[in-house]
Amino acid sequence: MILDKENMFSNEQTLSAAAVSTNVVDLGVAGDAYVAPWLVVNIAAALTGTLGFELQTSDTENFTATTVLASVAAAARSGTGRVAAMRIPKGAKRYLRVEYKGTVSAGKVTSFLAQDI
């Protein structure tokens, strides 16, 4: 799998509480792709607590009005590895970000868009 820096939400982002991704992905325009890319969320360093996330979209980069495209409920996670790999649902606006949810008190997470997994 080839990763593109412009499609990275987080690269080993340290979590000590619920947080939004370090980066926002700018799709350039609103709309759905003919073949939707994959959202991949990985635990890069073991977590303490629970972790879930939402894929959010907005017309503005500062996310003043946010729409949730997909979510994964917070659950206990152990070790490292993939939390989720899912196609981006229809309804994307220009900007995307990931909001990490749960009771995380330690750990690192990496999330990105990819054409294939």
HELIX and SHEET records of a PDB file:
HELIX    1   1 LYS A    5  ASN A    7  5                                   3    
SHEET    1   A 4 MET A   8  THR A  14  0                                        
SHEET    2   A 4 ALA A 106  ALA A 114 -1                                        
SHEET    3   A 4 TRP A  38  THR A  48 -1                                        
SHEET    4   A 4 GLY A  81  ARG A  87 -1                                        
SHEET    1   B 3 ALA A  19  VAL A  20  0                                        
SHEET    2   B 3 TYR A  95  LYS A 101 -1                                        
SHEET    3   B 3 VAL A  25  ASP A  26 -1                                        
SHEET    1   C 4 ALA A  19  VAL A  20  0                                        
SHEET    2   C 4 TYR A  95  LYS A 101 -1                                        
SHEET    3   C 4 THR A  50  SER A  58 -1                                        
SHEET    4   C 4 THR A  67  ALA A  76 -1                                        
END                                                                             
